Amino acid sequence: MDRWQAMRVFAKVAEAESFAEAGRLLNMSAPSVTRIVSSLEKAIGARLLTRTTRSVKLTDAGARYFVDCQKLLAAVADAEAAAVGAFGRPTGTLTVTASVIFGSNFVLPVVMEYLDKYPDVTARAMFLDRVVNIVDEDVDVAIRIGHLPDSGFSATTVGFVRRVICGSPSYFEKNGIPKVPSDLTDHKIIAATSAWTSLEWRFGTKQKMSVHVSPRLFTSTNEAAIAAAASGWGLTRVLSYQISTEMEKGTLRTVLGDHEEEPLPIHIVHPDGRNASAKVRSFVDLAAARLRENRHLN
C-alpha cells in the first residue's frame, strides 16, 4: 500500500465526509476510495471513520490521525512546491483576511499593489468583522488587531491603534467637551453592538477605571455609529483607524485622549513560518512596509 496516497485519500474523505465525494474530487471510484481507507485502517490497527448510510464521521483516533495527516501532507506539498520553484516566484491564489473597515481602507490598497507587482498571483480578500479560522478557511495571511493568543503562527507587529471617544465639532459646540470619563454620563452615547458589546467603557493605563454608559442609540455596524457621530447627534467609541478619514476632513475629533487605554498592536499573521511560500513571504514583506509607514497606524 502506498502510505502517502492512502493518507491523502483518507484526508479527503474526512474533509468531504463522504467516500463518493472524495472519489469525485480525487478522480477515483468510490469503491477504490473505500478499499484504500480500509487497508489504511488495517495497517494502522485502528478504526478511523464511522460509516452510516447517511454520513461518514471521524472516530476519536481518526480525528487525531487526520490532524497529523494534514501536517504531513502539507510538508510534502511544500517540498514539491520548492522543487518546482514556487518558493522562488510568487504564484497561485493568495487569501488575505482582515476586519471590514481596516481591510477596505488599509489592506485592500496593499493587495492591489501586490497584484500589480506579481502578475502570476490572484487574490481573495475576506473582510469580515469576526475572527476567521486561518486553517479551516484556507487563509494565507490575516491582519489582526489586539493581543494574540498562543497559536504557533508567525506574527509580525506592524503598528498600533487606540480606542478613542469621538464626536463632531458641532456636537461639542452645543453640548460641551467631556473632561474626564465620568462626564460621559451627561452625553448622548452611540454604541456599535458588533464591536462594543460591553457598556463598561474602560480607561487609563496605570490607574484604570471604567464608566458605565447608557447609549440612546445602538447600531449594528461601526460605520453607522461613526456616521451618526459625524452628523452631530452624539459620541461614540471606536478604534482610531476607523475614523482616519473623518479626522482628516475635520468632521470628527477625539476627546479624553489623556485617559485612553494602552494602544492595541496590529499583527500580520500566517501559519507557515519559515516554510511560507513565495506568495506569502512577498505579501507579508510588502504589507509590513506599507502598514508601518502609514501614519494612522503608528
C-alpha contacts under 8 A as a table, 3 or more apart, distances in Angstrom:
res1	aa1	res2	aa2	distance
1	M	6	A	7.45
1	M	39	S	7.66
2	D	5	Q	5.36
2	D	6	A	6.11
3	R	6	A	4.96
3	R	7	M	6.14
3	R	40	L	7.57
4	W	7	M	5.16
4	W	8	R	6.23
4	W	73	L	7.95
5	Q	8	R	4.98
5	Q	9	V	6.19
6	A	9	V	5.14
6	A	10	F	6.08
6	A	36	I	5.92
6	A	37	V	6.52
6	A	40	L	6.34
7	M	10	F	5.05
7	M	11	A	6.03
7	M	40	L	7.79
7	M	69	C	6.25
7	M	73	L	7.98
8	R	11	A	5.23
8	R	12	K	6.31
8	R	69	C	7.67
8	R	73	L	7.12
9	V	12	K	5.18
9	V	13	V	6.29
9	V	22	A	7.34
9	V	26	L	7.76
9	V	33	V	6.68
9	V	36	I	7.42
9	V	37	V	7.13
10	F	13	V	5.12
10	F	14	A	6.19
10	F	37	V	5.84
10	F	66	F	7.90
11	A	14	A	5.04
11	A	15	E	6.17
11	A	66	F	6.15
11	A	69	C	6.83
11	A	70	Q	7.16
12	K	15	E	5.07
12	K	16	A	6.04
12	K	22	A	5.44
13	V	16	A	5.15
13	V	17	E	5.43
13	V	18	S	5.53
13	V	19	F	5.57
13	V	21	E	7.56
13	V	22	A	5.04
14	A	17	E	5.08
14	A	18	S	7.42
14	A	49	L	7.97
14	A	56	V	7.66
14	A	57	K	7.16
14	A	58	L	6.69
14	A	66	F	7.40
16	A	19	F	7.73
16	A	21	E	6.25
16	A	22	A	5.99
17	E	21	E	7.88
17	E	22	A	7.95
17	E	55	S	6.48
17	E	56	V	4.93
17	E	57	K	6.27
18	S	21	E	5.26
18	S	22	A	6.05
18	S	55	S	6.62
18	S	56	V	5.73
19	F	22	A	5.13
19	F	23	G	6.10
19	F	30	A	5.65
19	F	33	V	6.31
19	F	34	T	6.50
19	F	56	V	7.77
20	A	23	G	5.08
20	A	24	R	6.29
20	A	29	S	7.38
20	A	30	A	4.80
20	A	33	V	7.97
21	E	24	R	5.01
21	E	25	L	6.24
21	E	30	A	7.97
22	A	25	L	5.13
22	A	26	L	6.09
22	A	30	A	7.67
22	A	33	V	7.50
23	G	26	L	5.07
23	G	27	N	5.64
23	G	28	M	4.49
23	G	29	S	5.31
23	G	30	A	5.19
23	G	32	S	7.89
23	G	33	V	6.08
24	R	27	N	4.99
24	R	28	M	6.15
24	R	29	S	7.24
24	R	30	A	7.88
25	L	28	M	7.74
28	M	32	S	6.60
28	M	33	V	6.86
29	S	32	S	5.27
29	S	33	V	6.44
30	A	33	V	5.07
30	A	34	T	6.18
31	P	34	T	5.01
31	P	35	R	6.06
32	S	35	R	5.09
32	S	36	I	6.19
33	V	36	I	5.26
33	V	37	V	6.28
34	T	37	V	5.30
34	T	38	S	6.11
35	R	38	S	5.13
35	R	39	S	6.16
36	I	39	S	5.14
36	I	40	L	6.21
37	V	40	L	4.99
37	V	41	E	6.21
38	S	41	E	5.11
38	S	42	K	6.19
39	S	42	K	5.02
39	S	43	A	6.12
40	L	43	A	5.08
40	L	44	I	6.14
41	E	44	I	5.15
41	E	45	G	5.74
41	E	46	A	5.47
41	E	47	R	5.67
41	E	48	L	6.36
42	K	45	G	5.02
42	K	46	A	6.90
46	A	61	A	7.19
47	R	50	T	7.57
47	R	59	T	7.01
47	R	61	A	7.17
47	R	62	G	7.02
48	L	58	L	5.98
48	L	59	T	5.40
48	L	60	D	7.66
48	L	61	A	5.92
48	L	62	G	3.90
48	L	63	A	7.54
48	L	65	Y	7.77
49	L	56	V	6.50
49	L	57	K	5.54
49	L	58	L	4.56
49	L	59	T	5.38
49	L	62	G	6.19
50	T	56	V	5.72
50	T	57	K	5.18
50	T	58	L	6.12
50	T	59	T	6.25
51	R	55	S	6.30
51	R	56	V	4.76
51	R	57	K	6.69
52	T	55	S	5.34
52	T	56	V	6.29
58	L	61	A	7.71
58	L	62	G	5.11
58	L	63	A	5.53
59	T	62	G	4.76
59	T	63	A	6.03
60	D	63	A	5.17
60	D	64	R	6.54
61	A	64	R	5.33
61	A	65	Y	6.16
62	G	65	Y	4.95
62	G	66	F	5.86
63	A	66	F	5.06
63	A	67	V	6.51
64	R	67	V	5.40
64	R	68	D	6.61
65	Y	68	D	5.13
65	Y	69	C	6.05
66	F	69	C	4.96
66	F	70	Q	6.19
67	V	70	Q	5.23
67	V	71	K	6.54
68	D	71	K	5.21
68	D	72	L	6.28
69	C	72	L	5.11
69	C	73	L	5.91
70	Q	73	L	5.21
70	Q	74	A	5.98
71	K	74	A	5.16
71	K	75	A	6.22
72	L	75	A	5.05
72	L	76	V	6.30
73	L	76	V	5.05
73	L	77	A	6.13
74	A	77	A	4.97
74	A	78	D	6.11
75	A	78	D	5.07
75	A	79	A	6.24
76	V	79	A	5.07
76	V	80	E	6.23
77	A	80	E	5.11
77	A	81	A	6.02
78	D	81	A	5.00
78	D	82	A	6.10
78	D	275	N	7.22
78	D	277	S	7.72
79	A	82	A	5.14
79	A	83	A	6.30
80	E	83	A	5.03
80	E	84	V	6.52
81	A	84	V	5.35
81	A	85	G	6.21
81	A	86	A	5.05
81	A	87	F	6.68
82	A	85	G	5.10
82	A	86	A	5.55
82	A	87	F	5.23
82	A	88	G	7.71
83	A	86	A	7.66
85	G	88	G	5.19
85	G	89	R	6.47
86	A	89	R	5.42
86	A	90	P	6.38
86	A	91	T	6.58
86	A	277	S	6.68
86	A	278	A	6.36
87	F	90	P	7.07
87	F	276	A	7.89
87	F	277	S	4.99
87	F	278	A	4.52
87	F	279	K	7.82
88	G	278	A	5.84
89	R	278	A	5.86
89	R	279	K	7.41
90	P	118	Y	6.75
90	P	120	D	6.78
90	P	121	V	6.48
90	P	277	S	7.53
90	P	278	A	4.76
90	P	279	K	4.18
90	P	280	V	7.92
90	P	282	S	7.38
91	T	118	Y	7.93
91	T	120	D	5.02
91	T	121	V	4.78
91	T	122	T	7.95
91	T	278	A	7.57
91	T	279	K	6.11
92	G	120	D	6.74
92	G	121	V	5.02
92	G	122	T	6.32
92	G	279	K	7.56
93	T	121	V	5.67
93	T	122	T	4.73
93	T	123	A	5.39
93	T	124	R	7.19
94	L	121	V	6.91
94	L	122	T	6.20
94	L	123	A	4.65
94	L	124	R	6.16
94	L	139	V	7.91
94	L	140	D	6.26
94	L	279	K	6.83
94	L	280	V	7.29
95	T	123	A	5.77
95	T	124	R	4.66
95	T	125	A	6.01
95	T	126	M	7.34
95	T	138	D	7.44
95	T	139	V	5.12
95	T	140	D	5.19
95	T	141	V	6.53
96	V	123	A	7.53
96	V	124	R	6.29
96	V	125	A	5.08
96	V	126	M	6.06
96	V	139	V	6.15
96	V	140	D	6.05
96	V	141	V	4.87
96	V	142	A	5.68
96	V	143	I	7.88
97	T	103	G	7.45
97	T	125	A	5.91
97	T	126	M	4.55
97	T	127	F	5.56
97	T	128	L	7.38
97	T	132	V	7.43
97	T	139	V	7.08
97	T	141	V	6.50
97	T	142	A	4.76
97	T	143	I	6.37
98	A	102	F	6.61
98	A	103	G	5.05
98	A	107	V	7.54
98	A	126	M	6.61
98	A	127	F	5.01
98	A	128	L	6.38
98	A	129	D	7.76
98	A	142	A	5.95
98	A	143	I	5.11
98	A	144	R	6.59
99	S	102	F	5.49
99	S	103	G	5.51
99	S	127	F	5.10
99	S	128	L	4.86
99	S	129	D	4.78
99	S	130	R	7.05
99	S	143	I	7.97
99	S	144	R	7.91
100	V	103	G	5.19
100	V	104	S	6.06
100	V	127	F	4.61
100	V	128	L	5.13
100	V	129	D	5.79
101	I	104	S	5.21
101	I	105	N	5.97
101	I	127	F	7.96
101	I	242	Q	6.36
102	F	105	N	5.33
102	F	106	F	5.52
102	F	107	V	6.66
102	F	241	Y	7.19
102	F	242	Q	7.01
103	G	106	F	5.58
103	G	107	V	4.58
103	G	108	L	5.82
103	G	127	F	5.67
104	S	107	V	6.21
104	S	108	L	5.35
104	S	109	P	7.90
104	S	127	F	7.37
105	N	108	L	6.56
105	N	109	P	7.33
106	F	109	P	6.14
106	F	110	V	7.09
106	F	291	L	7.44
107	V	110	V	5.23
107	V	111	V	6.29
107	V	287	A	7.64
108	L	111	V	4.99
108	L	112	M	6.24
108	L	125	A	7.61
109	P	112	M	5.22
109	P	113	E	6.21
110	V	113	E	5.10
110	V	114	Y	6.02
110	V	286	L	7.38
110	V	287	A	6.09
110	V	290	R	7.12
111	V	114	Y	4.99
111	V	115	L	6.21
111	V	123	A	7.43
111	V	283	F	7.99
112	M	115	L	5.14
112	M	116	D	6.31
113	E	116	D	5.18
113	E	117	K	6.30
114	Y	117	K	5.06
114	Y	118	Y	6.12
114	Y	283	F	6.73
114	Y	286	L	7.39
115	L	118	Y	5.09
115	L	119	P	5.84
115	L	121	V	6.40
115	L	122	T	6.87
115	L	123	A	7.48
116	D	119	P	6.06
118	Y	121	V	5.91
119	P	122	T	7.71
121	V	279	K	7.46
128	L	131	V	7.78
128	L	132	V	7.83
129	D	194	S	7.94
132	V	137	E	7.21
133	N	136	D	5.51
133	N	137	E	5.84
133	N	139	V	7.79
134	I	137	E	5.56
134	I	138	D	5.92
134	I	139	V	4.77
134	I	140	D	7.15
134	I	141	V	7.79
134	I	142	A	7.40
134	I	270	H	7.91
134	I	271	P	7.62
135	V	138	D	5.26
135	V	139	V	6.41
135	V	271	P	7.73
136	D	139	V	7.94
139	V	142	A	7.18
140	D	270	H	5.97
140	D	271	P	7.31
140	D	280	V	6.67
141	V	268	I	6.90
141	V	269	V	5.71
141	V	270	H	4.77
141	V	271	P	7.83
141	V	280	V	7.09
141	V	284	V	7.74
142	A	268	I	5.84
142	A	269	V	5.06
142	A	270	H	6.35
143	I	266	I	7.04
143	I	267	H	5.65
143	I	268	I	4.59
143	I	269	V	6.10
144	R	266	I	5.79
144	R	267	H	5.22
144	R	268	I	6.44
144	R	269	V	7.13
145	I	264	L	6.52
145	I	265	P	5.85
145	I	266	I	4.53
145	I	267	H	6.35
146	G	264	L	4.99
146	G	265	P	5.29
146	G	266	I	6.38
146	G	267	H	7.93
147	H	264	L	6.96
147	H	265	P	6.52
152	G	271	P	7.44
153	F	269	V	6.55
153	F	270	H	5.81
153	F	271	P	4.50
153	F	272	D	7.05
153	F	273	G	6.70
154	S	269	V	5.62
154	S	270	H	5.44
154	S	271	P	6.00
154	S	272	D	7.14
154	S	273	G	5.32
155	A	267	H	5.90
155	A	268	I	5.51
155	A	269	V	4.47
155	A	270	H	6.74
156	T	267	H	5.24
156	T	268	I	5.11
156	T	269	V	6.59
156	T	288	A	7.71
157	T	265	P	6.71
157	T	266	I	5.72
157	T	267	H	4.45
157	T	268	I	6.52
158	V	265	P	7.65
158	V	266	I	5.68
158	V	267	H	5.86
158	V	268	I	7.15
158	V	288	A	5.71
158	V	289	A	7.99
158	V	291	L	6.10
158	V	292	R	5.17
159	G	265	P	5.90
159	G	266	I	5.09
159	G	267	H	7.47
159	G	291	L	6.96
159	G	292	R	5.84
159	G	297	L	5.28
159	G	298	N	5.17
160	F	263	P	5.84
160	F	264	L	5.33
160	F	265	P	4.38
160	F	266	I	5.44
160	F	297	L	5.44
160	F	298	N	5.53
161	V	239	L	6.50
161	V	240	S	5.78
161	V	241	Y	6.51
161	V	263	P	5.40
161	V	264	L	5.29
161	V	265	P	6.57
161	V	266	I	7.34
161	V	296	H	7.92
161	V	297	L	5.77
161	V	298	N	7.18
162	R	239	L	5.55
162	R	240	S	5.21
162	R	241	Y	7.93
162	R	260	E	7.56
162	R	261	E	7.50
162	R	262	E	7.29
162	R	263	P	4.66
162	R	264	L	6.13
163	R	237	R	6.81
163	R	238	V	5.72
163	R	239	L	4.56
163	R	240	S	6.03
163	R	260	E	6.83
163	R	261	E	7.07
163	R	263	P	7.23
164	V	237	R	5.52
164	V	238	V	5.67
164	V	239	L	5.97
164	V	240	S	5.93
164	V	254	T	6.38
164	V	255	V	7.40
164	V	256	L	7.84
164	V	257	G	7.28
164	V	260	E	7.01
165	I	235	L	6.77
165	I	236	T	5.75
165	I	237	R	4.52
165	I	238	V	6.79
165	I	254	T	5.51
165	I	255	V	5.72
165	I	256	L	6.87
166	C	229	A	7.30
166	C	235	L	5.63
166	C	236	T	5.70
166	C	237	R	6.36
166	C	238	V	7.85
166	C	252	L	6.28
166	C	253	R	5.46
166	C	254	T	4.24
166	C	255	V	6.09
167	G	171	Y	6.47
167	G	172	F	7.11
167	G	229	A	5.25
167	G	230	A	6.35
167	G	232	G	6.80
167	G	234	G	6.34
167	G	235	L	4.81
167	G	236	T	6.81
167	G	252	L	5.32
167	G	253	R	5.77
167	G	254	T	6.59
168	S	171	Y	5.20
168	S	172	F	6.56
168	S	229	A	6.23
168	S	230	A	5.17
168	S	231	S	6.93
168	S	232	G	5.19
168	S	234	G	7.97
168	S	251	T	5.62
168	S	252	L	4.45
168	S	253	R	6.10
169	P	172	F	5.23
169	P	173	E	6.12
169	P	232	G	7.53
169	P	250	G	8.00
169	P	251	T	6.92
169	P	252	L	6.59
169	P	253	R	6.85
170	S	173	E	5.07
170	S	174	K	6.27
170	S	232	G	5.81
171	Y	174	K	5.25
171	Y	175	N	5.87
171	Y	176	G	7.55
171	Y	232	G	4.78
171	Y	233	W	6.66
171	Y	234	G	6.70
172	F	175	N	5.10
172	F	176	G	4.65
172	F	177	I	5.43
173	E	176	G	5.79
173	E	177	I	7.95
175	N	187	H	7.64
177	I	255	V	7.37
178	P	181	P	7.07
178	P	183	D	5.26
178	P	184	L	6.41
178	P	255	V	7.12
178	P	256	L	7.05
179	K	183	D	6.66
179	K	255	V	7.88
179	K	256	L	6.41
180	V	183	D	5.63
180	V	184	L	7.83
180	V	256	L	6.47
180	V	259	H	7.55
181	P	184	L	5.77
181	P	203	F	7.49
181	P	210	S	7.95
181	P	211	V	6.66
181	P	256	L	6.95
181	P	259	H	7.38
182	S	185	T	6.14
182	S	211	V	6.19
183	D	186	D	5.73
183	D	187	H	7.37
184	L	187	H	5.22
184	L	188	K	7.94
184	L	189	I	7.84
184	L	211	V	7.91
184	L	213	V	7.09
185	T	188	K	7.99
185	T	212	H	7.83
185	T	213	V	6.18
185	T	214	S	7.35
187	H	234	G	7.13
187	H	235	L	7.31
188	K	215	P	6.71
188	K	216	R	6.48
188	K	233	W	7.49
188	K	234	G	4.87
188	K	235	L	6.23
189	I	213	V	7.29
189	I	214	S	6.83
189	I	215	P	4.47
189	I	216	R	5.99
189	I	217	L	6.71
189	I	234	G	5.54
189	I	235	L	4.99
189	I	236	T	5.89
190	I	215	P	5.42
190	I	216	R	6.47
190	I	217	L	4.87
190	I	218	F	5.89
190	I	219	T	7.47
190	I	225	A	6.09
190	I	228	A	7.61
190	I	229	A	7.39
190	I	234	G	6.27
190	I	235	L	5.80
190	I	236	T	4.88
190	I	237	R	7.82
191	A	196	W	6.80
191	A	215	P	6.04
191	A	217	L	6.37
191	A	218	F	4.90
191	A	219	T	6.23
191	A	225	A	6.56
191	A	236	T	6.06
191	A	237	R	7.15
192	A	195	A	5.82
192	A	196	W	5.90
192	A	197	T	7.72
192	A	218	F	5.82
192	A	219	T	4.78
192	A	220	S	5.63
192	A	221	T	5.54
192	A	222	N	5.37
192	A	224	A	7.76
192	A	225	A	5.83
193	T	196	W	5.27
193	T	197	T	5.13
193	T	218	F	6.44
193	T	219	T	6.09
193	T	220	S	5.45
193	T	221	T	7.03
194	S	197	T	6.66
194	S	220	S	5.64
194	S	221	T	5.93
194	S	222	N	7.35
195	A	221	T	7.73
195	A	222	N	7.19
196	W	199	L	7.21
198	S	201	W	7.24
199	L	212	H	5.65
199	L	213	V	5.52
199	L	214	S	7.13
200	E	210	S	5.92
200	E	211	V	5.49
200	E	212	H	4.53
200	E	213	V	6.47
201	W	210	S	5.34
201	W	211	V	5.26
201	W	212	H	6.30
201	W	213	V	7.08
202	R	208	K	7.19
202	R	209	M	5.79
202	R	210	S	4.13
202	R	211	V	6.46
202	R	261	E	7.25
203	F	208	K	5.73
203	F	209	M	5.34
203	F	210	S	5.84
203	F	259	H	5.54
203	F	260	E	5.20
203	F	261	E	5.16
204	G	207	Q	5.58
204	G	208	K	4.49
204	G	209	M	6.33
204	G	258	D	7.95
204	G	259	H	4.89
204	G	260	E	5.26
204	G	261	E	4.76
204	G	262	E	7.53
205	T	208	K	5.75
205	T	259	H	7.77
205	T	260	E	7.21
205	T	261	E	5.21
205	T	262	E	5.86
215	P	218	F	6.68
218	F	225	A	7.81
219	T	222	N	7.35
219	T	224	A	6.18
219	T	225	A	5.99
220	S	224	A	7.41
221	T	224	A	5.47
221	T	225	A	6.63
222	N	225	A	5.06
222	N	226	I	6.08
222	N	238	V	7.29
223	E	226	I	5.16
223	E	227	A	6.14
224	A	227	A	5.04
224	A	228	A	6.16
225	A	228	A	5.15
225	A	229	A	6.22
225	A	236	T	6.59
226	I	229	A	5.10
226	I	230	A	6.05
226	I	236	T	7.06
226	I	243	I	7.33
227	A	230	A	5.04
227	A	231	S	6.18
228	A	231	S	5.16
228	A	232	G	6.85
228	A	233	W	5.98
228	A	234	G	7.05
229	A	232	G	5.38
229	A	233	W	5.64
229	A	234	G	5.20
229	A	235	L	5.56
229	A	236	T	6.37
229	A	252	L	7.55
230	A	233	W	7.55
230	A	246	E	7.71
230	A	251	T	5.70
230	A	252	L	5.75
238	V	242	Q	6.70
238	V	243	I	7.80
239	L	242	Q	5.56
239	L	243	I	7.52
240	S	243	I	5.84
240	S	244	S	6.64
240	S	296	H	7.74
241	Y	244	S	5.15
241	Y	296	H	6.11
241	Y	297	L	6.73
242	Q	245	T	7.86
243	I	246	E	5.16
243	I	247	M	5.99
243	I	252	L	7.59
244	S	247	M	5.14
244	S	248	E	6.27
244	S	296	H	6.60
245	T	248	E	5.20
245	T	249	K	6.30
246	E	249	K	5.04
246	E	250	G	5.97
246	E	251	T	5.24
246	E	252	L	5.46
247	M	250	G	5.01
247	M	251	T	6.29
247	M	252	L	5.27
247	M	253	R	6.05
248	E	251	T	7.90
249	K	252	L	7.76
250	G	253	R	6.84
254	T	257	G	7.08
256	L	259	H	5.45
256	L	260	E	6.81
257	G	260	E	5.46
268	I	284	V	7.08
268	I	288	A	7.44
270	H	273	G	7.06
271	P	276	A	7.98
272	D	275	N	5.43
272	D	276	A	4.69
272	D	277	S	7.96
273	G	276	A	5.68
276	A	280	V	5.96
276	A	281	R	6.11
277	S	280	V	5.40
277	S	281	R	6.21
278	A	281	R	5.13
278	A	282	S	5.83
279	K	282	S	5.42
279	K	283	F	6.13
280	V	283	F	5.21
280	V	284	V	6.06
281	R	284	V	5.20
281	R	285	D	6.18
282	S	285	D	5.18
282	S	286	L	6.29
283	F	286	L	5.16
283	F	287	A	5.92
284	V	287	A	5.13
284	V	288	A	5.87
285	D	288	A	5.32
285	D	289	A	6.33
286	L	289	A	5.24
286	L	290	R	6.23
287	A	290	R	5.17
287	A	291	L	5.92
288	A	291	L	5.36
288	A	292	R	5.93
289	A	292	R	5.36
289	A	293	E	6.32
290	R	293	E	5.36
290	R	294	N	6.43
291	L	294	N	5.21
291	L	297	L	6.95
292	R	295	R	7.83
292	R	297	L	7.09
292	R	298	N	6.85
293	E	298	N	7.75
294	N	297	L	5.66
294	N	298	N	6.77
295	R	298	N	5.32
